[in-house]
Every structure is written in C-alpha cells, then in structure tokens.
Amino acid sequence: MSNLAIAFPEKTERERTRIAKDFYHNFIDTFFEIIKFLSLSDKDFSNRVSGNFDLLDRIYETGQNVQLHSGHFFNIEYFNWAIPKYTRFPFLGVYMPVSNKAVNKIIFEMRRKYNTIMISAGEFKTTFHTYAKGRYALGLAADQTPGSPDGGLWLHFFGKLTPFVAGPEKSARINNTAVVWVHYYKVKRGYYHADFSLLTTEPQQYGRGELTKEFVRKLEESIRKKPANYLWSHRRWKHPFKEAYRKLVID
C-alpha cells in the first residue's frame, strides 16, 4: 500500500485497495500456475499464451542478437517457455536461485522445458561471455534495485527519483544488441499475452542513461495500463535520494 500511495497519489484509498486486492489475486494465481506447469501439456500451453513473437524472428533474420527488457509482471514463467518455443533465438534467462535446494531444482528444471538456458544472477558476469559469441535473446527484468544506491542510475519513476541498475544498457552497447521492450499480462485467468516493441537496433548511438530512461518510461506506461499486474510486494522505493547521488541522476 505504501508503494501504491507513491505511484498513484491521485487515486483514492478505495481505488488503491482495489489494486492491492487484484494484485494478491494475481500473486496467488501465479503460485498455482507454477505448480500446474509441472504437468502442463504442450498443447495446453500453446492455447494459453499469445503475442507478436514475429518481431523477434524479423530481428533474428538481420543477424543481430536481442535483449528483452521488462519489469516484474505476472506471469513471467509463461515467457520463459514462450520465447524459445515461438522464436528462433536460443533464450537466456537470468534468475535468482531459491534458497531451498530441492525447490530450486524443481523450478530450474521446469523453466528449461523448451531449452531455456538458465543463468543464475551470481554467475552471470563470469558465464555470459560464453553465450555472447553465438545467437541469443537475453531476458532481463531490469527494474531491480541496485545493491547499493550509489551503484546505479537515478531516474524519475512515478515522479520520484529512483535508482535503477545500469548493467542492461551497458550490455546492449557493448554487444550491439537490438533492445526490445516486453509488456506481458493476463488476458483472463490462466491466459497471457505479450506485447513486444522495438526500442532500438542501434544501442551504441545512445548516451549514458538514455536507454535506461527509455526503459523506465515504458515500465511506467505499462504499469499505468495494468496496475495490478506489477509486483508491488517488493520495495521499489527503499533508497531515499541524497544529494551525494546527484551525479547519477539522469534528467
């Protein structure tokens, strides 16, 4: 509710409470959908996800790799399967391991059903280069808060200065990948759609913070369209802004 008060000060308490209730419905649905994924047939899955995946195939034809930038929306597990199933790209998914080893193994294997290549966040820096030499689509939920508030870029997010990780834009420039925004969301219970939109095929033409600024703009736009689709349970604004961070602000 604190997050929603910051994001939507123009809404009434009753309206924000409605968003929170809808969020919890989505959250619980996601939990049960993950369990269902363990036995979901290929045919059933195919009927439950849609999107303009052809955009990625058109990029593949150019010979360029792609970074898929998105936020923590419901239900990301559908698209761990959908990208490698419906496109020609080998899909690299970055994940945070679950502390329980048995549960982590189950989820890890589930996500690899259509040959998604799972890379833990802790190993990404040391292993990504082995995949960067070939074809790939790299999925990044780029709305993580930096581990340290002085280790990222500060941008206005819902009118409040907020730190974002700088890694995604750096990676796009270094590897000269196309950058595609993905807004995925529930159409109805158990059915999801992805809207892919091309941000650029020339990331090296962007200056410091410019790609991240475009990401934040698309993130906020998507959240405003479907407020209950975003993971409000994490503390998006846990770092207060200090003047010492002024040099990191992207206007």
C-alpha positions, 0 to 999 in steps of 0.5 A: 500500500505504501508503494501504491500511495507513491505511484498513484497519489491521485487515486483514492484509498478505495481505488488503491485497495482495489489494486492491492486486492487484484494484485494478491489475486494475481500473486496467488494465481501465479503460485498455482500456475507454477505448480500446474506447469509441472504437468502442463501439456504442450498443447495446453500451453500453446492455447494459453499464451499469445503475442507478436513473437514475429518481431523477434524472428524479423530481428533474428533474420538481420543477424543481430542478437536481442535483449528483452527488457521488462519489469516484474509482471505476472506471469513471467514463467509463461515467457520463459517457455514462450520465447524459445518455443515461438522464436528462433533465438536460443533464450537466456534467462537470468534468475535468482536461485531459491534458497531451498535446494530441492525447490530450486531444482524443481523450478530450474528444471521446469523453466528449461522445458523448451531449452531455456538456458538458465543463468543464475544472477551470481554467475552471470558476469563470469558465464555470459561471455560464453553465450555472447559469441553465438545467437541469443535473446537475453531476458532481463527484468531490469527494474531491480534495485541496485545493491547499493544506491550509489551503484546505479542510475537515478531516474524519475519513476512515478515522479520520484527519483529512483535508482535503477541498475545500469548493467542492461544498457551497458550490455546492449552497447557493448554487444550491439544488441537490438533492445526490445521492450516486453509488456506481458499480462493476463488476458483472463485467468490462466491466459497471457499475452505479450506485447513486444516493441522495438526500442532500438537496433542501434544501442551504441548511438545512445548516451549514458542513461538514455536507454535506461530512461527509455526503459523506465518510461515504458515500465511506467506506461505499462504499469499505468495500463495494468496496475495490478499486474506489477509486483508491488510486494517488493520495495521499489522505493527503499533508497531515499535520494541524497544529494551525494547521488546527484551525479547519477541522476539522469534528467 
